[in-house]
Amino acid sequence: MAAFARLSSDFSTTIIGQLSELLLSEQTTYDRKVLLAQVFANMKATITTAKQVFSLTGRLLECSTFNELLCPLLDATTIMAEATRYAIPEQG
């Protein structure tokens, strides 16, 4: 999944919904959530996709207390933000 998300912003847009469901689900193990969060670090993102990822991250930060998930999640979204900073007008 990460390999395709790195190559295609369209694929990244397509998988946001599925990633959201898995990351927010109580049935998904924390180990699996850590692996899924790492997809964000490699994602080729549009403005819309980046905003969706940041919104999802905000929700996860509010509802999760598992540090082994929060740290990789913040690392991955920081890497994504750095890679897409010129695509987001507010960071200009």
N, C-alpha and C positions, 0 to 999 in steps of 0.2 A: 504494500500500500504506500509506504513512504517513498519508494522509488518512483512510482507513478505520480505521486503528489509533487515530487521535485520537478518533474518534467512538464506537467500540465496544470495550468491554473484552472482549466475547465474541470479536470478530474478533482482538484482540490475543492472546488465549489460543490461538486456532486457528493463528496464524502462527508462534508460537514454535518449533515443531518444524522448520518449513521454514527459518526464519532460522538456527536452530542448524546445520542441515545445510550450508547455504550458507556460513556464516561459518567453520565448522570444516573445510570442504573445501579441499584443496590445489589443486583445479582452479578455484576461484573466484579471480579476480584481486583484488589488494589494492585497486584503485580501486573495484571493485564492492563489496567488503567495507566500505569506508568509507561508501559510499552506504547500504548495508543497516544499518550501525550507527546511522545517523542516524534510522532509524525509531524507535528506542528513546526518543529525545528527545520525540517527539510521541505516544507510546503512552498510551492510557488503560488503566491497569493495575490489576488486583486484587492482593491480597496474594500469591496463588499465582503470578501472572504476574510480578510484580516479583521474587520470589525466584528464579524460573526465569531471568530476565534476569541477575540478579546471579551466579547459578551459571555461566551461559554466559560472562559477562564474566570471571569468575575463570579459567575454562578457557582463554579466549583470551589472557589476560594471561600465563598459564604457558607457552603454546606459541608465541606470536608475538613476534618481535623487530622488527617493522616499525613504527617510531614514527609513521608517517603513518596507521596504523590505530589504534594505542593511544590517541593523544591524542583523536581524534574519538570513539572508543568510550567513554573516560572522561568526556568532555564530555556525550555523549548519556545515559549512565546516571546522571550527576549531575543532569541536568535532570529525568529521569524520577523519580529519588528525591525531589527537591524537590517535584515535582508530586503525588506519592503519599505523602508522609511521614505524613499523618494516617491513611492506610490500613494502615500497618505498625505494629503495636503496640509493637515493640521500640524505636521511635524516640520514643515518647510522652514 
